[in-house]
Amino acid sequence: FGNVSANLNFSNFDNDNLRVDGRVVLEDNCYYKFYKNFDATGNLIFNGNIINPELFIEGKYNAVTRDPFDDRTTRAVNVILKVTGQTLKPELHWEVLVDGSPRGGNPDQEAVSFIIFGKFTDELNADQRMNLVSNVGANVGTSFASQYLTNLMQSYLPFIVNTDINYNGTQEGNVAQNTDIRITAELGDATVRLGGQIFRDLSNTNIAIEYPLNKLLKIK
């Protein structure tokens, strides 16, 4: 999220297919949200495919907390997330620094543990360890559930191309009301998106229909 600066060249000289070349740079106020807001820097490089640029993004979450083993001292913690590869198949790399030195253990687990609880895995009590598994499992589970729902719906409604399920546990209400469902379908040349917290209130539901201008104007 945030502002970007872009220098892109669009062309359709190659068999009338849209080609995009250039770079998009993340500005100083960009952030990436993974439980907490990470300050984001970097850029995206486009080499033809508009939906699959190369990613060179780094997110940083910085915090100063008290040492759980010594209340008289504090420690500076930096959680770094590097995203590389292409958009359709990104690679994530975590790094955790404490007072400038790498933290031992599994960086993925240590990073998520600190982001959620402000503590590392060896500092959690039994309940927090269970909650850590539940929180991580819930997010991974929604990804699997979204893919499963997509495959299930496609077997009956082949024009469904994607479904996303997200759970917002910070709001009041039951699980169904706090579940955000977004469905993308392709009907002919049109793309239809339906989504929102549809079990809470109709005002939380929105529909968007996109239709290519070249089809309306009858040009390639």
C-alpha positions in Angstrom: 0.0 0.0 0.0 1.2 3.5 -0.8 2.5 5.7 -3.6 4.7 4.5 -6.4 6.6 6.1 -9.3 6.4 4.4 -12.6 8.2 4.5 -15.9 6.5 2.0 -18.2 6.2 1.6 -22.0 3.1 -0.1 -23.4 3.1 -1.5 -26.9 1.1 -4.0 -29.0 3.4 -4.3 -32.0 4.0 -8.0 -31.3 0.9 -9.8 -32.8 -1.4 -7.3 -31.2 -0.5 -8.6 -27.7 0.0 -6.0 -25.0 3.6 -5.8 -23.9 4.8 -3.7 -20.9 8.5 -2.8 -20.3 9.9 -0.6 -17.5 10.0 -0.2 -13.8 7.7 0.7 -10.8 9.5 2.1 -7.7 8.0 2.0 -4.2 8.1 5.4 -2.6 9.0 6.2 1.1 5.4 5.9 2.4 4.8 2.3 1.1 4.0 -0.5 3.5 3.2 -4.2 3.4 0.8 -5.7 5.9 1.5 -9.1 7.5 -0.2 -8.9 10.9 1.7 -5.6 11.3 2.7 -2.9 8.9 6.1 -3.4 7.3 7.9 -0.4 5.7 8.3 -1.5 2.1 11.0 -0.5 -0.4 12.1 -1.8 -3.7 10.8 -2.1 -7.3 9.1 -4.2 -9.9 10.6 -4.8 -13.3 8.3 -5.5 -16.2 9.6 -7.5 -19.2 6.6 -8.1 -21.3 3.8 -9.7 -19.2 1.8 -7.1 -17.4 0.6 -9.5 -14.6 4.0 -11.2 -13.9 6.7 -8.7 -13.3 9.9 -9.4 -11.4 9.8 -8.5 -7.7 12.6 -6.9 -5.7 10.8 -5.9 -2.5 12.0 -5.6 1.0 9.7 -5.1 4.0 11.0 -4.1 7.5 9.2 -4.2 10.9 11.2 -2.5 13.7 10.4 -2.7 17.4 12.0 -2.0 20.8 10.8 -4.3 23.6 11.9 -5.3 27.1 14.1 -8.3 27.4 11.8 -11.0 28.9 14.7 -12.4 30.9 15.8 -9.0 32.3 13.2 -6.2 32.8 15.9 -3.6 33.3 17.1 -3.8 29.7 15.5 -3.4 26.2 16.3 -4.9 22.9 15.9 -3.6 19.3 14.3 -6.2 17.0 14.2 -6.0 13.2 12.1 -8.4 11.2 13.0 -8.3 7.5 11.0 -9.9 4.7 12.5 -10.1 1.2 10.3 -10.9 -1.8 11.9 -11.9 -5.0 11.0 -13.9 -8.1 7.9 -13.3 -10.3 4.6 -12.1 -9.1 2.9 -15.4 -10.0 5.5 -17.4 -8.1 7.2 -15.2 -5.5 9.9 -16.3 -3.1 9.8 -15.2 0.5 12.9 -14.9 2.7 12.8 -14.0 6.4 15.5 -12.5 8.6 15.4 -11.6 12.3 18.0 -9.3 14.0 18.2 -8.6 17.7 20.4 -5.6 18.5 21.9 -6.0 15.1 22.8 -9.6 15.3 21.0 -12.5 13.6 18.5 -14.4 15.8 19.1 -18.2 16.0 16.5 -20.8 15.1 14.1 -21.0 12.2 13.7 -17.4 10.9 10.2 -18.1 9.6 8.9 -19.2 13.0 10.8 -16.6 14.9 9.6 -13.8 12.7 5.9 -14.8 12.9 6.1 -15.4 16.7 7.6 -11.9 17.3 5.1 -10.2 14.9 2.1 -11.8 16.7 3.2 -11.9 20.4 6.2 -9.6 20.6 8.2 -12.6 21.8 10.3 -15.4 20.2 9.3 -19.0 20.3 11.5 -20.0 23.3 9.8 -17.1 25.3 6.2 -18.2 24.7 4.1 -20.0 27.3 2.1 -23.1 26.4 -1.1 -21.2 25.5 0.8 -18.8 23.3 2.5 -21.7 21.5 -0.9 -23.2 20.7 -2.1 -19.8 19.5 0.9 -19.4 17.3 0.1 -22.7 15.6 -3.6 -21.7 15.3 -2.9 -18.2 13.9 -0.4 -19.5 11.3 -2.6 -22.4 10.5 -5.7 -20.2 10.0 -3.9 -18.1 7.5 -2.5 -21.0 5.6 -5.8 -22.8 5.9 -7.7 -20.0 4.2 -5.3 -20.2 1.2 -6.1 -23.9 0.9 -9.8 -23.3 1.5 -9.8 -20.6 -1.2 -8.2 -23.0 -3.7 -10.5 -25.8 -2.8 -13.5 -23.6 -3.2 -12.3 -22.5 -6.6 -11.8 -26.0 -7.8 -15.2 -27.1 -6.4 -17.1 -24.2 -8.0 -15.3 -24.7 -11.3 -16.5 -28.2 -11.5 -20.1 -26.9 -11.6 -19.6 -23.3 -12.8 -16.7 -23.3 -15.3 -16.8 -19.6 -15.7 -15.5 -19.1 -12.1 -11.8 -18.4 -12.3 -10.9 -17.6 -8.7 -12.3 -17.4 -5.1 -10.7 -15.8 -2.1 -11.7 -16.4 1.6 -10.4 -14.1 4.4 -11.4 -14.1 8.0 -11.4 -10.9 10.1 -11.3 -11.9 13.7 -11.2 -8.3 15.0 -14.9 -7.6 14.4 -18.0 -8.5 16.4 -20.2 -11.3 15.1 -19.9 -14.9 14.2 -17.5 -16.6 11.9 -19.8 -16.5 8.9 -20.5 -12.8 9.3 -16.7 -12.0 9.6 -15.8 -14.1 6.5 -15.0 -12.1 3.4 -15.6 -14.0 0.2 -14.6 -12.7 -3.2 -15.4 -14.5 -6.4 -14.0 -13.7 -9.9 -15.8 -15.0 -13.0 -15.3 -14.6 -16.7 -18.4 -14.4 -18.8 -17.5 -14.0 -22.5 -15.2 -11.0 -22.7 -16.3 -9.6 -19.4 -14.7 -10.1 -16.0 -17.2 -10.0 -13.0 -16.1 -9.6 -9.4 -18.5 -10.2 -6.5 -17.4 -10.0 -2.9 -17.5 -8.7 0.6 -18.9 -9.8 3.9 -22.0 -11.1 2.2 -23.4 -12.8 5.4 -23.2 -9.7 7.5 -25.1 -7.0 5.5 -25.9 -6.4 1.9 -24.1 -3.0 2.2 -20.9 -5.0 2.7 -21.3 -6.6 -0.8 -20.0 -5.1 -4.0 -20.1 -6.1 -7.7 -17.7 -4.9 -10.4 -18.0 -5.6 -14.1 -15.0 -5.0 -16.4 -15.2 -5.1 -20.1 -12.3 -4.4 -22.5 -12.6 -1.1 -24.4 -11.2 -2.6 -27.6 -14.3 -4.9 -27.7 -16.6 -2.0 -27.2 -14.9 0.1 -29.8 -14.3 -2.9 -32.1 -10.5 -2.3 -32.4 -7.6 -4.7 -31.9 
